[in-house]
Amino acid sequence: MAAPTSYPELNHVLGELVASIRSILSENFCGAYLQGSFAIGEADVHSDVDFVVVTHEEVGEEQLAGLQSMHERVHGLEAPWAQHLEGSYIPETLLRRVDPSRTPLLFLDNGASELIRDEHCNTAVVRWLLREHGVVLAGPDPRQLIDPVSPAELRPEALAAMSEYAAWALASAEAGTISRWQQPYLVLTFCRMLHTVHRGTVATKRESGEWALGTLAAEWTEFVWRALADRPDPWLRVHQPAGREDVDRTLAFIEDVIEAAGAR
């Protein structure tokens, strides 16, 4: 079987992760997959590692205790990738179709070592990415587990996400906490959500940003190009505050994108 990524150290971490999960879940294990940037072809050495583990049934208390202990151990591995795993456990019956209620799943946040309950991965976008581009670490082809995700399911989710991200951006701006990482992230994320609203599919941040250059007003061209170019050292920039002018321009950009999406 081909290596799941082009990074040998990450492949070792993933091998340890999946072997441990299979041992703990035993007959309850269905499959393990990469989604997100590693699935869609946008990953680099700074990317977090988005995974999904599919179970046959809900994870029981004994298995959960084993998983909690395992994730703490894996987080402590020397490889930096081990501290940037992010993903959820989802029963196959819940995974099959988009879940309008966004049921919280067992979720490991980027940088965390403990599973919590969160709706983060229970989205149409994750199902689309997993079905169309998921990297199989173990288990069946994800197309066997997930029904096709339609534009009619992706578009309203993107519009709702715009409102959530806009509120996050405004709250961060008012608190003075928008970082040099968050500022371009917001720009490209809004480009990506607008692309989904217009095209009914999911693209990478780069594809969406380049598409937005020909869609949004010319006044945003340089601003989007800057966000596209501002990738190196995200874990350093997350601790550096964005400039006030960039923050104000980002909030204005968000307003324009929401208007272009027809969300108001």
Summary of the structure (lengths in Angstrom):
residues: 264
radius of gyration: 18.8
end to end distance: 48.8
largest distance: 56.8
contacts: 814
relative contact order: 0.11
helix: 56%
strand: 12%
